[in-house]
Amino acid sequence: MQPETFTTSAAPADGDALSRVVVTLMKGVLYQEADPGLWQHLLDLQARVRDYVAVMGLSLMLDEAEGYAWLHTREPTEDEAPPPRLVARRQLSYPVSLVVALLRRKLAESDAGGGEPRLILSRDDIVEMVRTFLPAGTNEARLVDQVDAHINKIVDLGFVRRLRGQPQSIEVRRILKAFVDAQWLNEFDARLKVYLGHLSGETSSAEEGA
């Protein structure tokens, strides 16, 4: 009588899924809607993913309700040396920060008003939002080109995306809420007031000179 044999195909499958999940997270944000199968692997292997990335000084940030996850550099304790930074911090220019702040507020207003779960704006909507914070008489064509460049930068950050087949329609992705909190907005508001005061002074001087 031959002894029974058993196969252990689950382990290699789990190992492959773990690798795919971690590699995707190392590249940026993992969205449930973008890859439902990989998202399910993340949920199933969540504890192993956390252990795996912890070795590299990273923490898994996961929001099941909103359907996104990303990696964050773990803050060291008082007794630890800072870990090497594998997830780069990106310094945003003032104009890009302004657009991000305006989109974050728009998302908050949409949520407070009980609107659609997806916030979709047109490129022209964003241009009008930005126009308020620019000197009067700004060249229209140049403004539109600049806003398009800012939007592309924010697309690269994963905070918005252009709708397929509708490049002038921009969806504000809900992960923006996790990256831009109330403290960030308050600090930006303070800088914005200084900027607007400076802009108002320049406008008054120009009018007096005229």
Long-range contacts (C-beta under 8 A, 24 or more apart in sequence): 14-45, 14-48, 17-41, 17-44, 17-45, 18-45, 18-48, 18-49, 18-52, 21-45, 21-49, 22-49, 22-52, 22-53, 25-49, 25-53, 25-60, 25-69, 25-70, 25-71, 26-71, 26-86, 28-70, 28-158, 29-68, 29-69, 29-70, 29-158, 29-175, 30-68, 30-69, 30-70, 31-67, 31-68, 31-173, 31-175, 32-67, 32-68, 33-67, 39-67, 39-69, 42-69, 56-83, 56-86, 57-83, 57-84, 57-86, 58-86, 58-87, 61-178, 63-175, 63-178, 66-174, 66-175, 66-177, 67-174, 68-173, 68-174, 68-175, 68-178, 70-175, 90-157, 92-153, 94-195, 95-130, 95-146, 95-150, 96-150, 96-153, 96-154, 97-188, 98-130, 98-133, 98-188, 98-192, 99-126, 99-129, 99-130, 99-147, 99-150, 99-151, 99-154, 100-154, 100-159, 100-176, 100-180, 101-180, 101-185, 101-188, 101-189, 101-192, 102-126, 102-129, 102-130, 103-154, 103-159, 103-160, 103-172, 103-176, 104-176, 104-177, 104-180, 104-185, 105-185, 106-172, 107-172, 107-174, 107-176, 107-177, 108-177, 118-171, 119-171, 119-172, 120-163, 120-169, 120-170, 120-171, 120-172, 121-169, 121-170, 121-172, 122-168, 122-169, 122-170, 123-147, 123-148, 123-151, 123-168, 123-169, 123-170, 124-168, 126-151, 126-170, 133-192, 133-195, 133-196, 133-199, 135-199, 135-202, 135-203, 136-203
